Amino acid sequence: MGELKVKEKEIVVPGEILAVGMDFLPAGGTFREDDNIIASQIGVVNLNGRLIKIIPLSGKYIPRRDDVVIGKVVDLWLNGWKVDIGWAYDANLSLKDASEDFIEKKSDLTQYFSYGDIVLTRISEVNGSKIIDVAMKGPGLRKLIGGRIITIVPSKVPRVIGKQGSMINLIKELTDCKIFVGQNGRVWVNGLDPKKELIAVEAIRKIDEESSSEGLTDSIKLFIEGRLK
């Protein structure tokens, strides 16, 4: 008898065994190796009778070790916090990775991070598709107070940052805003002047929409200067 190793809509990664035996047939995004049906790409499991296929996660953020991301604290548990980083499964922030301080398990964890807190954090470990660990130890990693979060397509992040930070520094200088860009496509913008903060947001969204345009840096500079008048 064949054995199904995954569930409908489960997220799998390349090399993961989806089923064993000849009762199931490989379709898109999968292949057979001996008795096993194996995933050839990251995506969501789709089961149709005996057919197993993978629907790719196009445009979605795929966690990678050492990525700096913007997350939201969504739960507290005995050993730390759960953080939404825009992936199918929440990341784990453990007590030992949350602070340079020693945090006892019986401590009031909300003194450090609480529900809804926005954090700039680093992915410290990726184990398969379901177990992601993040850490707050490192230069610049912190809780982000105030401001607003916008979301862009993760693949557009390098365009928003620009070569050696040229694009994001241009936006910061012209709008007097603090801006952090997470590799997961979340951008935190905080300005003292609400109008300038809005212009910074508009500029980032413009880059997201027009990322393939030539002369984009000059175009964004003119756009911001025009909106500031």
C-alpha positions in Angstrom: 0.0 0.0 0.0 1.2 3.5 -0.7 1.7 6.1 2.0 1.1 9.8 1.8 3.6 11.8 3.7 2.1 15.2 3.4 -1.3 16.9 3.6 -3.2 19.1 1.2 -2.0 22.7 1.1 1.1 21.8 3.2 4.2 23.8 2.2 7.1 21.6 1.1 10.7 22.2 -0.1 12.8 20.6 -2.8 13.9 17.0 -1.9 11.0 16.4 0.5 9.4 13.0 0.2 5.7 13.5 -0.6 4.5 9.9 -0.9 5.9 6.3 -0.9 4.6 3.5 -3.2 3.0 3.2 -6.6 -0.5 4.2 -5.5 0.3 7.9 -6.2 1.4 9.6 -9.4 3.8 12.5 -9.8 2.6 15.7 -11.5 3.9 19.2 -11.8 6.8 20.1 -9.5 7.4 16.5 -8.4 9.3 13.5 -9.7 9.6 9.8 -8.9 12.7 8.2 -7.5 12.4 4.5 -6.9 9.3 4.1 -4.7 9.3 7.8 -3.6 7.5 10.8 -5.0 9.7 13.8 -4.3 9.2 17.6 -4.5 11.4 19.4 -7.0 10.5 22.9 -6.0 9.2 24.9 -3.0 5.4 25.3 -3.0 2.0 24.1 -1.8 0.9 20.5 -2.0 -2.1 19.9 -4.3 -3.8 16.5 -4.2 -6.2 15.4 -7.0 -7.1 11.7 -6.6 -3.8 9.8 -7.1 -2.0 12.8 -8.6 0.3 14.9 -6.4 1.6 18.2 -7.7 3.2 21.3 -6.2 1.8 24.8 -6.8 4.9 27.2 -6.7 5.0 30.0 -4.3 5.7 32.6 -6.9 6.5 36.0 -5.6 6.3 34.8 -2.0 9.1 35.4 0.5 11.3 32.3 1.1 13.2 32.5 4.4 17.0 32.2 4.2 19.5 32.1 7.0 21.0 35.5 7.9 18.2 37.5 6.1 17.2 40.6 8.1 13.4 40.7 8.1 10.6 42.8 9.7 8.3 40.7 11.8 5.3 41.0 14.1 5.0 39.3 17.5 1.9 37.2 17.3 2.2 34.9 20.4 4.0 34.3 23.6 4.9 30.8 24.9 7.0 29.4 27.7 10.4 29.6 25.9 9.9 32.8 23.9 7.8 34.4 21.2 6.2 33.5 17.9 6.9 36.0 15.1 5.0 36.5 11.8 7.6 37.1 9.1 5.3 36.7 6.1 5.9 32.9 5.7 3.4 30.1 6.1 4.7 29.3 9.5 5.6 31.7 12.3 9.2 32.0 13.3 10.5 31.2 16.8 12.3 33.8 18.9 13.8 32.0 21.9 14.7 33.6 25.3 18.4 33.1 24.6 18.2 34.9 21.2 16.0 37.7 22.3 18.3 39.9 24.3 21.9 40.3 25.5 20.3 40.0 29.0 19.7 36.6 30.6 16.0 36.1 30.6 14.6 33.6 33.1 11.7 31.4 31.9 9.4 32.8 34.7 10.0 36.4 33.6 7.2 38.6 32.3 8.1 38.3 28.7 6.0 41.3 27.7 8.7 43.5 29.3 10.8 42.6 26.3 8.3 41.9 23.5 4.5 41.8 23.5 1.6 41.0 21.1 1.7 43.3 18.1 5.3 44.5 18.5 7.1 45.1 15.3 10.7 43.9 15.3 13.7 44.1 12.9 15.2 40.7 13.4 17.6 38.2 11.7 16.9 34.7 10.6 19.4 32.5 12.5 18.3 29.1 11.4 16.0 27.4 8.8 15.1 23.8 9.3 12.9 22.7 6.4 9.9 24.7 5.7 8.2 24.8 9.1 10.9 25.6 11.7 12.4 29.1 11.4 14.4 30.6 14.2 15.1 34.4 14.5 17.4 36.3 16.8 17.6 39.9 18.1 21.3 39.9 18.8 23.2 41.9 16.2 23.9 45.4 14.9 20.7 47.5 14.4 18.3 44.7 15.4 15.6 46.2 17.5 11.9 46.8 18.3 10.5 49.3 15.9 8.4 52.0 17.6 5.8 54.1 15.7 5.9 54.5 12.0 4.1 52.4 9.5 4.6 49.1 7.6 4.1 48.7 3.9 4.6 45.5 1.9 6.3 45.2 -1.4 7.1 42.2 -3.6 10.2 40.6 -1.9 12.1 40.3 -5.2 11.9 44.1 -5.6 13.8 44.6 -2.3 17.2 45.1 -4.0 15.7 47.8 -6.3 14.3 49.7 -3.3 17.6 49.5 -1.6 19.7 50.4 -4.7 23.3 49.9 -5.4 25.2 50.3 -2.1 22.0 51.7 -0.6 21.8 54.6 -3.1 18.0 54.5 -3.7 16.9 54.1 0.0 19.4 56.7 1.1 18.0 59.1 -1.5 14.5 58.7 -0.1 15.7 59.0 3.5 17.6 62.3 2.8 14.8 63.9 0.8 12.0 63.0 3.2 13.9 63.1 6.5 12.5 59.6 7.3 13.9 56.6 9.1 13.4 53.5 6.8 14.2 49.9 7.3 13.7 47.4 4.5 13.3 43.7 5.4 14.3 41.0 3.0 10.7 39.6 3.4 9.3 42.6 1.5 8.1 44.6 4.6 9.3 48.2 4.8 9.1 50.3 8.0 8.9 54.0 7.4 8.9 56.6 10.2 9.0 60.4 9.7 8.5 63.4 12.0 6.5 65.1 9.3 3.4 63.0 8.3 3.4 64.6 4.8 7.0 63.6 4.2 6.3 60.1 5.6 3.5 59.7 3.1 5.7 60.8 0.2 8.4 58.3 1.3 5.7 55.6 1.2 4.5 56.7 -2.2 8.1 56.7 -3.5 8.7 53.1 -2.3 5.4 51.9 -3.8 6.4 53.6 -7.1 9.7 51.7 -7.1 7.7 48.4 -6.4 5.5 49.1 -9.4 8.1 50.4 -11.8 11.2 48.4 -10.8 12.0 47.5 -14.4 12.1 51.1 -15.6 15.3 52.7 -16.8 16.6 55.8 -15.0 14.5 54.9 -11.9 16.7 56.7 -9.4 16.4 60.0 -11.3 12.6 59.4 -11.7 12.2 58.9 -8.0 14.2 62.0 -7.2 12.0 64.1 -9.4 8.9 62.5 -8.0 9.8 63.3 -4.4 11.0 66.8 -5.2 7.7 67.5 -7.0 5.6 66.2 -4.1 7.6 68.3 -1.6 6.7 71.5 -3.3 
